[in-house]
């Protein structure tokens, strides 16, 4: 068999040329089939003619009598979601009756003027004179024998009771004057008075605390009482401890 490319002679069973390697084996000849329909030689047809006919693509109606529709799948009833559990209210333990505290406090605005120092000194002088006169009138019958010659030893036995009696008299003088009228006689003469945190007359309990602290302030060489002359608020140690102020008295007819 001769190679069609390089004209080299090859065997009958050769598939490729031994010279150039080109395939030389041919298969069975394909016989053409005649066409039943004619084909146009002019392929320059219009685009509209090449498009498919949409009328041929119309849906075919379904004959329901011949083929019934499939049964619908039953829908399971929808279960509503469960509501979240409500939080249980916490039980409140009521406080004992003796421990209940009323925290609703009404705000009070107090306008007061500090008592001048000279008025404080004047009130102390008047109160001291009145207390001295009352103490002398009460203790003179008891201390009479002490004043005679040789009665000093007898006076030692009654010295402590006499001091306690004077202290009790001073306590009652301060307490009753502040609790009943808001001022001692000396304060009233000097035009000053004692008030509490609300700007009014102190209660009997607060007045008793002030009177007791006043005795201690006077016993400490009067330092606690004289402190009122040097503080900005004009309060002595007994006023600070009792929560009171000594202010100018408000004239009648004016609001507090």
Order of alpha helices (4+ residues) and beta strands (2+ residues): alpha-alpha-alpha-alpha-alpha-beta-alpha-alpha-alpha-beta
